[in-house]
Amino acid sequence: MNQERSVESAGAGKDRDGLRGNDNAPEIWERARSIMSHNWRNEFGYAAPNIESYPACWLWDSCFHSIIWLTLGDQSKAVTELSSVFKWQLEDGFVPHMGFQFNPSAATSEWRHPGHSDITQPPMFGHAIRMLHKSGIEVTGLVGKATAAFDFLMAHRMAKNGRLFILHPSEAGCGSSPRWDSWAKGKLDPVSWKERKSELASLLVCSSSGSSVSSSQFIVESAAFNALTAFNMMELYQVTGNERLLEQAESVITALDETWDEELGTWKDVTSEVRQSSSARTAEALLPVLVSRNKQAVSKAFKDITSGGRLESRFGVAGADRTEKFFDPGGYWRGAGWPQLNYLFWVAAVRSGRREIADEFAAKSFGAATASDYSEYFNSMTGQGLGAKPQSWACLPICMLDKDQ
C-alpha cells in the first residue's frame, strides 16, 4: 500500500480553502504542516509536543499527532508516530505515558526505569487506529498492541465497582486539575505541586515487569480516564469486531454513569475517602459525553459547553466552570482552553449527531489556533497563547474537516 497520499486524497483538499469559513485557511493549513515538521524527530519516529520544552514521546499527544499526520496526507508518519507510542510497552501490556527514545537514561531522573515513565495516560490509540483503518491503512500490528494495553487496564486497574482507577494525577492527562487539589497538601503553586506529584510518583507500587499497579496515597476512579478508555475500546471494537472489547467498554460506561451528579451537572471522580475536589466542575469531567448512555446528562453537559453555558468560551470549551472559585481563564487546568479538549468535544458532537455544535467547535478551534499562535493551551477569554509554542496538538483543528467521523 502506498504510504504517502496527497492532501486531496486524504479528504482535506476539497475543504482546505474553506476550513469552516476561515479566511486564513491556506495559511492555517501550511502552518500546521510547518509545525509538525518542526517538531518531528525523524531519528526516533515521532513528533515531540514541542521540540524544546517537551522532547520526549508522550502517549496521548502522539495519538493525536498520528491523526494530524493522516489529515495532512502523510500516511507514513501517521503510522510511524502511532507505532512510537508502543516503543516501551511492557510484557503485561502496560503502555508508559512517556518514552525517552532520545536518551533512555534521562527517564531515571524522575522514574524508576530507563527509557520510560512508570505511569500511563488516556489510551487514545484506539481512536487513532480507527482513523487509520478508516483511511485504508493496514493496522493489524497496532491492533494487537492496543488490545494488550486494554487487557492490562482491565486486569490491573479495575475496581470492584467496575470503574478503572488511576494512580497519579498525570494519568488522567490533566495533571494539575482542580480535581486533585485535595492531594496537594494546600500548596498549589507550580513548584510545590510539581514536587508533590514527584512524591506521588515515588509512592507507586510497580509489578515485577515494571508497570504501576497500586499506590499508597492516590487511587482515583477518574471520570475523564474512564470515559476516554471506554471510548477508545469502542473505537478499537469498530475496527476488530472483538466482542470482548465491546462488553468491557459497555461495563465501564454503565459504572461511569453511576457517578453522574444531576445537581452539580458533572460526572464525579470516586475515591476510597471523601474528597471535596473530586466533584469540581471541570471540562475534562464532561468527557463522558463521548460514551454516556444517560441522554439527559449528555444534553445538560453539551448545554454547559456551548453558547451561554458555564464552560463555554469564544475559543471553545473553557477548562472549568466560570462559577467555580478557582476559575482563571488563563490558569493551567483552571479555566484555560486546550486544543485536545476542543477536539474531543467536537468528536462527541459529531458522533451524537449535533452537527451545528460540531461546526461551532470547529470554528472556535480554528480561532483559538490562530489567536494563540498554536500554543500548548490558551486563555479561554482572550485566546492568548500559553505554555509551549508551537505545540503539535494545536494543529488538531485541521482534523475537524472530517464530517464522517
LINMODA-V513404 format. One record per pair of residues at least 12 apart in sequence whose ideal C-beta (glycine too) atoms are under 10 Angstrom apart, sorted by the first residue. I is the first residue (numbers start at 1). J is the second residue. Records with the same first field share a line. If there is no record, write none. Layout:
BEGIN
I: J, J
END
This chain:
BEGIN
1: 75, 136, 137, 138
2: 75, 76, 136
3: 74, 75, 76, 77, 78, 79, 80, 137, 138
4: 73, 74, 75, 76, 77
5: 70, 72, 73, 74, 75, 76, 78, 135, 136, 137
6: 73
7: 29, 33, 71, 72, 73, 74, 398
8: 73
9: 73, 75, 135
10: 69, 70, 71, 72, 73, 74, 75, 78, 135, 401, 402
11: 70, 71, 73, 134, 135, 401, 402, 403, 404
12: 29, 70, 71, 72, 73, 398, 399, 401, 402
13: 29, 73, 401
14: 401
15: 29, 398, 400, 401, 402, 403
16: 28, 29, 30, 398, 401
17: 29
18: 401
19: 362, 363, 366, 397, 398, 400, 401
20: 358, 359, 360, 361, 362, 363, 364, 365, 366, 367, 397, 400, 401
21: 359, 362, 363, 366
22: 362, 363, 366, 367, 369, 370, 397
24: 366, 369, 370
25: 366, 398
27: 370
28: 366, 369, 370, 374, 395, 397, 398
29: 71, 72, 395, 398, 401
31: 369, 370, 373, 374, 390, 394, 395, 398
32: 68, 71, 72, 369, 374, 390, 392, 394, 395, 396, 397, 398, 399
33: 68, 69, 72, 73, 74, 395, 398
34: 374, 390, 395
35: 47, 50, 51, 68, 369, 373, 374, 389, 390, 391, 392, 393, 394, 395
36: 65, 68, 69, 72, 74, 77, 81, 390, 392, 395, 398
37: 72, 74, 77
38: 50, 51, 390, 392
39: 51, 52, 54, 55, 61, 65, 388, 390, 391, 392, 395
40: 65, 69, 74, 77, 80, 81, 392
41: 55, 56, 57, 84, 101, 102
42: 77, 80
43: 101, 102
44: 56, 57, 80, 84, 87, 99, 100, 101, 102
45: 57, 62, 77, 79, 80, 81, 82, 83, 84, 87, 101
46: 58, 61, 62, 65, 66, 77, 80, 81, 82, 83, 84, 85, 87, 99, 101, 102, 392
47: 61, 62, 64, 65, 66, 68, 69, 77, 80, 81, 84, 392, 393, 395
48: 61, 62, 65, 102, 388, 391, 392
49: 61, 62, 64, 65, 376, 387, 388, 390, 391, 392, 393, 394
50: 374, 375, 376, 387, 388, 389, 390, 391, 392, 393, 394
51: 388, 390, 392
52: 388, 389
53: 376, 387, 388, 389, 391
54: 98, 376, 387, 388, 391, 392
55: 100, 101, 102, 103, 106
56: 97, 98, 99, 100, 101, 102, 103, 106, 107, 116, 117
57: 81, 84, 85, 87, 88, 96, 97, 98, 99, 100, 101, 102, 116
58: 85, 96, 97, 98, 99, 117, 121, 173, 392, 393
59: 84, 85, 86, 88, 95, 96, 97, 98, 99, 117, 119, 120, 121, 122, 123, 124, 125, 149, 171, 173
60: 85, 97, 120, 121, 122, 123, 124, 125, 127, 128, 173, 228, 232, 340, 393
61: 81, 85, 97, 98, 121, 124, 173, 340, 391, 392, 393
62: 80, 81, 82, 83, 84, 85, 86, 87, 99, 124, 125, 128, 392, 393
63: 81, 82, 85, 121, 122, 123, 124, 125, 126, 127, 128, 129, 131, 232, 340, 393
64: 81, 124, 127, 128, 339, 340, 343, 344, 392, 393, 395, 396, 399
65: 77, 78, 81, 82, 84, 85, 128, 392, 393, 395, 396
66: 78, 79, 80, 81, 82, 83, 84, 85, 124, 125, 127, 128, 129, 131, 132, 142
67: 81, 82, 124, 127, 128, 130, 131, 132, 343, 393, 395, 396, 398, 399, 402
68: 81, 343, 392, 393, 394, 395, 396, 397, 398, 399
69: 81, 82, 132, 392, 395
70: 82, 128, 131, 132, 134, 135, 137, 399, 402
71: 131, 135, 395, 396, 397, 398, 399, 400, 401, 402
72: 395, 398, 399
73: 135
75: 132, 135, 136, 137
76: 137
78: 128, 131, 132, 135, 137
79: 128, 132, 137, 138, 139, 141, 142
81: 128, 392
82: 124, 125, 128, 129, 131, 132, 137, 139, 142, 145, 146
83: 125, 141, 142, 145
84: 99, 101
85: 97, 99, 121, 123, 124, 125, 128, 142, 145, 146, 149
86: 99, 125, 141, 142, 144, 145, 146, 148, 149
87: 99, 100, 101, 115, 116
88: 100, 101, 104, 107, 113, 114, 115, 116, 117, 210
89: 116, 145, 146, 148, 149, 152, 211
90: 113, 116, 148, 149, 152, 206, 207, 209, 210, 211
91: 148, 152, 207, 208, 209, 210, 211
92: 148, 149, 151, 152, 155, 156, 207, 208, 209, 210, 211, 213
93: 145, 146, 147, 148, 149, 150, 151, 152, 153, 154, 155, 156, 209, 211
94: 116, 118, 119, 120, 148, 149, 152, 153, 156, 157, 206, 207, 209, 210, 211, 212, 213
95: 116, 120, 121, 123, 125, 145, 146, 148, 149, 150, 152, 153, 211
96: 111, 113, 115, 116, 117, 118, 119, 120, 121, 210, 211, 212
97: 116, 117, 118, 119, 120, 121, 122, 168, 170, 171, 173, 175
98: 110, 111, 115, 116, 117, 118, 119, 120, 121, 170
99: 115, 116, 117
100: 113, 114, 115, 116, 117
101: 115, 116
103: 115
104: 116
110: 197, 198, 201, 202
111: 198, 201, 202, 204, 206, 210, 212
112: 201, 202, 204, 206, 210, 212
113: 206, 209, 210, 211
115: 210
116: 210
117: 168, 170, 171, 201, 212
118: 167, 168, 201, 202, 204, 205, 206, 210, 211, 212
119: 166, 167, 168, 169, 170, 171, 175, 200, 201, 204, 211, 212, 215
120: 149, 152, 153, 157, 166, 167, 168, 170, 171, 211, 212, 225, 229
121: 166, 168, 170, 171, 172, 173, 175, 225, 228
122: 166, 171, 172, 173, 174, 222, 224, 225, 226, 227, 228, 229, 231, 232, 284, 287, 340, 344
123: 146, 149, 150, 152, 153, 225, 228, 229, 231, 232, 233, 235, 236
124: 173, 228, 229, 231, 232, 235, 340, 344
125: 142, 143, 145, 146, 149, 150, 232, 235, 236
126: 142, 143, 146, 147, 149, 150, 228, 229, 230, 231, 232, 233, 234, 235, 236, 237, 238, 239, 240, 245, 249
127: 228, 231, 232, 234, 235, 236, 238, 290, 344, 347, 405
128: 142, 146, 232, 235, 236
129: 142, 143, 145, 146, 147, 232, 235, 236, 238, 239, 240
130: 232, 234, 235, 236, 237, 238, 239, 240, 405
131: 235, 239, 399, 402, 405
132: 239
133: 235, 236, 238, 239, 240
134: 238, 239, 402, 404, 405
135: 402
139: 236, 239, 240
140: 239, 240
142: 236, 239
143: 236, 239, 240, 242
144: 240
146: 232, 233, 235, 236, 239, 240, 245
147: 233, 236, 240, 242, 244, 245
149: 229, 232, 236
150: 229, 232, 233, 236, 242, 244, 245, 248, 249
151: 244, 245, 248
152: 207, 209, 211, 213
153: 165, 225, 229, 233, 248, 252
154: 229, 233, 244, 245, 248, 249, 251, 252
155: 213
156: 207, 211, 212, 213, 214
157: 171, 211, 212, 213, 214, 219, 221, 225, 229
158: 221, 248, 251, 252, 255
159: 219, 221, 255, 270, 272
161: 221, 255, 258, 259, 270
162: 221, 226, 248, 251, 252, 253, 254, 255, 256, 258
163: 220, 221, 222, 223, 225, 226, 229, 230, 251, 252, 254, 255, 256, 258, 259, 269, 270
164: 220, 221, 222, 225, 226, 228, 229, 230, 252, 255, 256
165: 214, 215, 218, 219, 220, 221, 222, 225, 226, 269, 270, 271, 272
166: 212, 215, 218, 219, 220, 221, 222, 224, 225, 226, 229, 269
167: 200, 201, 203, 204, 205, 206, 212, 213, 214, 215, 216, 217, 218, 219, 220
168: 180, 183, 197, 200, 201, 203, 204, 212, 215, 217, 218, 219, 220
169: 183, 184, 193, 196, 197, 200, 201, 218, 220, 222, 333
170: 197, 200, 201
171: 212, 218, 220, 222, 224, 225
172: 220, 222, 223, 224, 225, 226, 228, 269, 284, 285, 287
173: 222, 224, 225, 228, 284, 287, 333, 338, 340, 341
174: 222, 224, 225, 282, 283, 284, 285, 319, 332, 333, 338, 341
175: 193, 194, 197, 332, 333
176: 188, 190, 193, 194, 197, 331, 332, 333, 334
177: 222, 224, 269, 277, 280, 282, 283, 284, 285, 319, 320, 332, 333, 334
178: 277, 278, 280, 281, 282, 285, 319, 320, 321, 324, 325, 326, 327, 331, 333, 334, 335
179: 220, 222, 223, 224, 266, 268, 269, 275, 277, 278, 279, 280, 281, 282, 284, 285, 320, 333
180: 193, 196, 197, 200, 218, 220, 222, 269, 275, 277, 278, 280, 333
181: 193, 275, 276, 277, 278, 280, 326, 334
182: 220, 271, 273, 274, 275, 276, 277, 278, 280
183: 196, 197, 199, 200, 217, 218, 220, 271, 275, 277
184: 196, 197, 277
185: 199
188: 326, 334
190: 332
193: 332
197: 218
199: 217, 218
200: 215, 216, 217, 218
201: 215, 218
203: 215, 216, 217, 218
204: 216, 217, 218
218: 271
219: 270, 271, 272, 273
220: 269, 270, 271, 272, 275, 278
221: 255, 256, 259, 268, 269, 270, 271, 272, 278
222: 256, 259, 267, 269, 270, 271, 278, 284, 285, 287
223: 256, 259, 260, 266, 267, 268, 269, 270, 278, 279, 282, 284, 285, 286, 287, 288
224: 267, 269, 282, 283, 284, 285, 286, 287, 288, 341, 344
225: 256, 269, 284, 287
226: 252, 253, 255, 256, 257, 259, 267, 269, 270, 287, 288, 291
227: 252, 253, 256, 267, 284, 285, 286, 287, 288, 289, 290, 291, 292, 344, 348
228: 284, 287, 288, 290, 291, 344
229: 248, 249, 252, 256, 291
230: 248, 249, 250, 251, 252, 253, 254, 255, 256, 288, 290, 291, 292
231: 249, 252, 253, 287, 288, 289, 290, 291, 344, 347, 348, 351
232: 245, 249, 290, 291
233: 245, 246, 247, 248, 249, 250, 251, 252, 253, 291
234: 246, 248, 249, 250, 252, 253, 290, 291, 351
235: 249, 290, 347
236: 249
237: 249, 250
249: 291
250: 291, 293
252: 291
253: 288, 290, 291, 292, 293, 294
254: 292, 293
255: 270
256: 270, 288, 291, 292, 293, 294
257: 288, 291, 292, 293, 294, 297, 298
258: 270, 294
259: 278, 279, 285, 288
260: 288, 292, 294, 296, 297, 298, 300, 301
261: 279, 281, 285, 297
262: 294, 296, 297, 300
263: 279
264: 279, 280, 281, 285, 321
265: 281, 285, 286, 297, 300, 301, 303, 304, 309, 310, 311, 321
266: 279, 280, 281, 282, 283, 285, 286, 288, 297, 300, 301, 304, 311, 321
267: 279, 284, 285, 286, 287, 288, 289, 292, 294, 297, 301
268: 280, 285
269: 282, 285
277: 326
280: 320, 321, 324, 325, 326, 334
281: 304, 310, 311, 320, 321, 322, 323, 324, 326, 327
282: 311, 318, 319, 320, 321, 324, 326, 327, 333, 334, 335, 341
283: 301, 304, 305, 311, 313, 316, 317, 318, 319, 320, 321, 333, 335, 336, 337, 338, 341, 342, 344, 345, 380
284: 317, 319, 320, 333, 338, 340, 341, 344
285: 301, 311, 320, 321
286: 298, 300, 301, 302, 304, 305, 311, 317, 321, 341, 344, 345, 348
287: 301, 341, 344, 345, 348
288: 301, 348
289: 301, 302, 305, 344, 345, 347, 348, 349, 351, 352, 354
290: 344, 345, 347, 348, 349, 351, 352
291: 348, 351
292: 348, 352
295: 352
298: 348, 352, 354
299: 352, 354
301: 345, 348
302: 345, 348, 349, 352, 354, 357
303: 357
304: 317, 318, 321
305: 317, 318, 341, 342, 345, 348, 349, 357, 360, 361
306: 345, 349, 354, 356, 357, 360, 361
307: 357, 360
309: 321, 322
310: 322, 323, 324, 327
311: 323, 324, 327, 335, 337, 341, 345, 380
312: 360, 364, 380
313: 329, 335, 336, 337, 342, 364, 368, 378, 379, 380, 381, 382, 383
314: 337, 364, 367, 368, 371, 380, 381, 382, 383
315: 329, 336, 337, 339, 342, 364, 365, 366, 367, 368, 369, 371, 372, 378, 379, 380, 381, 382, 383, 384
316: 337, 338, 339, 341, 342, 343, 345, 346, 360, 361, 362, 363, 364, 365, 366, 367, 368, 378, 380, 383, 397
317: 337, 338, 341, 342, 344, 345, 346, 361, 364, 365, 368, 380
318: 334, 335, 336, 337, 338, 341, 379, 380, 381
319: 331, 332, 333, 334, 335, 336, 337, 338, 341, 377, 380
320: 333, 334, 335, 336, 380
321: 335
322: 335, 380, 381
327: 380
328: 379, 380
329: 378, 379, 380, 381, 382, 383, 384
330: 377, 378, 379, 380, 381, 382, 384, 386
331: 377, 379, 380, 386
332: 376, 377, 386, 387
333: 377
335: 379, 380, 381
336: 372, 375, 376, 377, 378, 379, 380, 381, 384, 386, 387
337: 364, 365, 368, 371, 372, 375, 377, 378, 379, 380, 381, 383, 386
338: 368, 376, 377, 378, 380, 386, 387, 391, 393, 394, 396
339: 365, 368, 369, 372, 374, 375, 376, 377, 378, 391, 392, 393, 394, 395, 396, 397
340: 376, 377, 391, 393, 394, 396
341: 361, 365, 377, 396
342: 361, 362, 364, 365, 366, 368, 369, 396, 397, 400
343: 361, 362, 365, 393, 396, 397, 399, 400
344: 361, 396
345: 357, 358, 361, 365
346: 358, 359, 360, 361, 362, 364, 365, 396, 397, 399, 400, 402, 405
347: 361, 399, 400, 402, 405
348: 361, 405
349: 361, 362, 405
350: 362, 400, 402, 403, 404, 405
351: 405
355: 403
358: 400, 403, 405
359: 400, 403
361: 397, 400
362: 397, 398, 399, 400, 401, 403
363: 397, 400
364: 383, 397
365: 394, 396, 397, 398, 399, 400
366: 397, 398, 400
367: 383, 397
368: 380, 383, 385, 394, 396, 397
369: 383, 385, 390, 391, 394, 395, 396, 397, 398
370: 383, 394, 397
371: 383, 384, 385
372: 384, 385, 386, 387, 389, 390, 391, 394
373: 385, 389, 390, 391, 394
374: 388, 389, 390, 391, 392, 393, 394, 395, 397
375: 387, 388, 389, 390, 391, 394
376: 388, 389, 390, 391, 392, 393, 394
377: 391, 393, 394
378: 394
END
